[in-house]
Amino acid sequence: MTLIRAIEQTFCKLHAPTLEQLKEALHSIERHLLFVPDFKTEPSQLPYGRNVVFSSPELEVIVIHIPASRSTAIHNHGLSIGAAYLVSGSLVNSTFSLDTEGFPVAQKDDFIQAGEYFTAPADQIHQLSNPFHEPAISLHVYTPPLREVRRYLPYSEVLDYVI
């Protein structure tokens, strides 16, 4: 069975899944995950590659490729929750809270190694970074499909003009 077929068969059965169910579904196709790098894309408009390999009204599955020394923007996932499996490389998952002005404030860094699962609960604001020398490739599943994702700029990147 191919990776895409395993994804279709596994994720079509899920209806309004929880984070734990998403993680369990990823775990159930673990033997197929070594083929995820075959579906990576190179970055074009974003600093990372993003390839939606399956989508339904309930969820979407995305291969993410973060090259060495690259990061995503600080962002949330709108109304979605997600689970992911790191196939190769290493990542830092930095979580943030918002200050009184709505700017992100770093809270915690989690180091993720190949072969580990990680989740994105509701309302999480985070950034995935690859400060290492090898590319990182992961498979992510979000429910509902990603919509209304918001990016956040740190205060240090916002220009303040005093008149």
SVG drawing of the C-alpha trace seen along z (x, -y; Angstrom):
<svg xmlns="http://www.w3.org/2000/svg" viewBox="-17 -65 42 67">
<polyline fill="none" stroke="black" stroke-width="0.4" points="0.0,0.0 1.3,-3.5 1.6,-6.4 -1.2,-8.3 -3.5,-5.3 -2.7,-4.6 -3.5,-8.3 -6.8,-8.2 -7.9,-4.9 -7.0,-6.0 -8.1,-9.7 -11.4,-9.2 -12.7,-7.3 -12.2,-10.2 -15.0,-12.6 -14.3,-15.6 -11.2,-13.9 -9.5,-14.9 -5.7,-15.6 -5.2,-12.1 -7.2,-10.5 -5.1,-12.5 -1.9,-11.3 -3.2,-7.7 -4.1,-7.8 -0.6,-9.0 0.9,-6.3 -1.3,-3.7 0.4,-4.5 3.9,-4.8 5.4,-2.1 4.4,-4.2 5.9,-7.4 9.4,-6.6 8.0,-7.6 7.0,-11.1 10.2,-12.7 9.1,-11.6 6.4,-14.2 8.5,-17.1 8.5,-20.3 11.2,-23.0 10.4,-26.5 9.0,-29.0 6.9,-31.8 7.4,-30.6 10.7,-29.9 9.6,-26.2 8.1,-23.7 4.4,-22.8 2.6,-20.1 -1.1,-19.2 -1.2,-15.5 -4.8,-14.8 -7.8,-17.0 -11.4,-16.4 -14.1,-18.5 -12.9,-17.1 -9.1,-17.5 -6.0,-18.0 -2.6,-16.2 0.5,-18.3 4.1,-17.4 6.3,-20.2 10.0,-20.6 12.0,-23.1 15.5,-23.5 18.5,-24.1 18.5,-27.5 14.9,-28.3 11.8,-28.9 8.1,-29.4 6.5,-32.6 5.1,-32.9 1.5,-31.8 -1.6,-30.0 -3.8,-27.5 -7.1,-29.4 -9.8,-27.1 -7.8,-23.9 -6.0,-21.5 -3.1,-19.4 -0.7,-16.5 2.5,-15.8 5.3,-13.3 8.9,-14.3 10.2,-12.0 13.8,-13.3 15.9,-16.0 15.3,-18.0 13.1,-21.0 12.5,-23.5 8.9,-24.1 8.7,-27.5 5.4,-28.4 4.3,-32.0 1.7,-33.9 0.5,-37.4 1.3,-40.5 -1.3,-43.2 -0.6,-44.8 -1.0,-41.6 2.6,-40.9 4.1,-37.4 6.2,-36.6 8.3,-33.5 7.2,-30.9 8.9,-27.6 11.1,-25.7 10.6,-22.0 13.3,-20.1 11.8,-17.5 13.9,-14.7 13.1,-12.4 10.7,-9.7 8.8,-11.9 5.2,-13.1 4.1,-16.6 0.7,-18.4 -0.8,-21.8 -3.7,-22.2 -6.4,-24.8 -5.2,-28.4 -1.6,-27.5 0.7,-30.2 4.1,-28.8 7.0,-28.8 8.8,-25.8 12.5,-26.4 15.3,-24.3 18.6,-25.8 20.4,-22.6 22.4,-21.6 20.1,-19.0 16.6,-19.6 13.6,-18.6 10.6,-16.8 7.4,-16.2 3.8,-15.1 1.1,-17.2 -2.7,-16.6 -5.1,-19.4 -8.8,-19.3 -10.7,-21.2 -8.6,-22.1 -6.4,-25.2 -8.3,-28.4 -7.9,-31.8 -4.3,-31.2 -2.9,-34.3 0.8,-35.4 2.3,-37.4 5.2,-39.8 7.4,-40.2 7.5,-43.7 11.2,-43.9 10.1,-43.7 7.4,-46.4 8.7,-50.0 7.6,-52.6 7.6,-56.1 7.6,-59.0 6.3,-62.2"/>
</svg>
